[in-house]
Structure formats: structure tokens, C-alpha cells
Amino acid sequence: MKKPNCSLQTLSKQLKKYVFQIVCTGGCFMATSSGMPLFYQKPQVLHFDAHKDMGVVSSTDYSFAANATAIPLSVSEFMPVIRHYPIVFIDAEGAVPIAITGIKQGQNLMVGADGAWEKNTYIPAYIRRYPFILVQAPDDKDRRILAFETTSGRVKPLSEAPEATPLFKADGQPSEAIQPMMQLCELYHQHRAHDADFLQAVMAADILVSRHADFEFPDKSHYRLDGFQVVDPERYRALPVKTIREWNKNGWTDAIALHLASAQNWGLLLERNHQRPTVN
């Protein structure tokens, strides 16, 4: 019997929008691809004049990610991610590391029916920064500006949401609520930029191979998740000693080891799926 199939190739096309440079254009911004980054539909740059009377509502509702089978990662996140998710790569204008969060199309096993993220599991930075995102200033490619997703329902007029924390202080400076998000977004941007050399080296070494994951459910039905790549252990071990030494010096061998070890988490995903029969 033919297995139902979920391909991450569709996701890779969506994540290309996330990888592409985002450029601020006046009050809003657009990606240089035809669409927006994952989870973002109508972002808007924060301006004091336009948003001085608005605030951000604290929320632990992650429903916006309920249909995400995978989440983009920075390599710096491999250590906490290894406890909960398989780490794989997809081809989105180069190798992009992602955490697998579901085994079926449109399924995130970490988000419950109430929108809560699974307790005691790591929440990727790409998720934690939402609804904010950094964009490139139109007049300075080295300067980044904070923007927010207008459809998120988390940034509202203070007159409508008195519980919200103001976005700005009276003097126009970012409030205490925004400063941590600015720092998180900036740190995530820096980590992704730092990843570039490692990911380019992995691609150049030709150690990534296409793989798929097959699952059998209690009712004997089967499902296949494909469209992703992993490091081939044999190709990795066959790399020249000089290359391994260089990678070890750069800390890249640690990243490879964490990626390979994360394969044990496919079983955890299947177990989570078994515990949520209504998702099947």
C-alpha cells in the first residue's frame, strides 16, 4: 500500500523567503522573494510617531505555529534542540538547519489544542521572537530595524488592551518590553550570519545526503516524511584530516556530532504522535 507522504521540499520553498534579504520600504517591508518569511504576512516597521500609543500583549499562545512541521534554527541552538527534536537540513538557497516538530503535513506536535507549547521542551528562537523581526534599513545595508507582524493580534492600541505593555517610553526610546525582543532578534540575526561559513563548508564537502523517515502507526497505517538532508557518517569520516582539524578548531565538529545524535529523536516524535490520537 502506498504511504501517504509529506515532503519538506514545500517547506524549503517557504523558508527561502525567510533566508532571503528583507528590505524595509517606508512604513512596511517586503522580502526580495515573492512572499514573506515563515509566519509573517503583513509586517510593519516600528515607528514612535505611528505606534507611541500601542503596546504588546504578553502571550504563551503558539497557535500561529500549529501547522509548522519544521522550524528554522541557528547552529548555536543545536545543543538545547538535541534533547527534543531531530535536526536536519533543507536546501533553501543553501543548507538551512531545521528542527522537525511533526511527522505529518501541517502538524506541529509541540503545540497543543490550547496553543500552549509542550512543557519542558525547548522553544526555538525563531518562534520566541514572534511577532517581531529585524529588517534591513533601506538606506543602510548594515543597519537593521525592528518590525512586528500586524496580524499577530499581540500588538494593540493601549486603549483597547490596557493590560498591554507600551512599545515606547515617553521620550521615544524603546520600552522595557521591547528591549529584550530587540536583543533576541539581533542575537538571532548574528547567529544566523555566523552560521554561513559552517553551512557553506558542509555543502562544499559534499557530506549531505537526501533521506526520508518512514512511520508506522498503531492502526498499521504508514506515513513518509521526505525532502530533507542529513550528514552521511561515512562521507564525514572520510574527510581529509586537515579538514577535520580545521572544523574542530572552528567548533564545527561539535555541531555535526549534535546533528547526528539528534536522529534518536525521531522515536520521540512518533511517541508524541501516539499520545495525541486526535491529531492522526
Disulfide bonds with the S-S distance in Angstrom:
none
